[in-house]
Amino acid sequence: MNKYKILVLSDLKKSTSTTLKSTTSLAKMINGDIQFFHVKKPTDIVKKENQLSAMRTINKEHFTIEKEIQSLIKPISEDYGLNIDYSFAYGNVKDELRKYIKTNKPDIIVLGKRKPKRLNILGDGITRFILKEHEGAIMLADNDNVLEPNKEISLGMLNGVEESSNFEFIEDLINHTQEPLKSFKIGKDDSDTAPNAKKHMDKKMVEYVFEPNDNTIDKLSNYVSKSNINLLCVNREKKRTSKNENKAASDIKTYIGKLNVSFLVTGGERLLVQ
């Protein structure tokens, strides 16, 4: 059976180890291979130097980055018996990410979930960029709510999670989920839009329905916290119009900014985030 290709994109900040740990948990649940990728801007290394000096600086930095990545990967790999491949590149970050994704075609991309800024709810520009560029599933790993490898997760589903070729591992996740499964829905409780995964499960499900108003997200955040959810699945709509596209983007931005939980955004069409 082919393994899912899971790509971890990292800036090598201190949260990288927790992101790797959550990724390892995901990989073990769905039978995935992990690839680790980092991009360094040349301007972060070379300031005002001549060409020869710049090459020496880059060569030295190359060794430093490789050593740093190995120090992050090795403990996780040894503790959980999982091989993690890695690579890194120099250049424009978005260009190098786009090139890597196109060449390697990952099934799932994992990013560390950033603390929201006042004027940028979604996080940094890279998160926005990946949501635009990648049509497969994306996990945003929360630094404080880590998925523990080899342990059951507490899985929640937000507004139904459709089965599709891009999210076919949903049943693998469900098989590693504590009972009961939690379903959170904003708006009218319509059986036609209930999670399709429900009909495939033997596990019990508890459903929460919230009336849409100004306090909805705060109430949802409170219930997610009380339910000890550590991975929340949210759908990407397959069909978009210019009218509903901004609404879909706004909703996901709000969820990510307000809920202290790791997110798994399902595959589908690219999400155009303004």
Secondary structure, DSSP 8 states (H G I E B T S, - for coil): ---EEEEEE----TTHHHHHHHHHHHHHHHTEEEEEEEEE-HHHH--S--HHHHHHHHHHHHHHHHHHHHHHHHHHHHHHT--EEEEEEES-HHHHHHHHHHHH--SEEEEE----BTTBTT-SHHHHHHHHH--SEEEEE-SSS---TTS-B-EEEES-----TTSTTHHHHHHTB-SSEEEEEES---GGGS-GGGGG--S-EEEEEE--STTHHHHHHHHHHHTT-SEEEE---S---HHHHHHHHHHHHHHHHH--SEEEE--SS-----
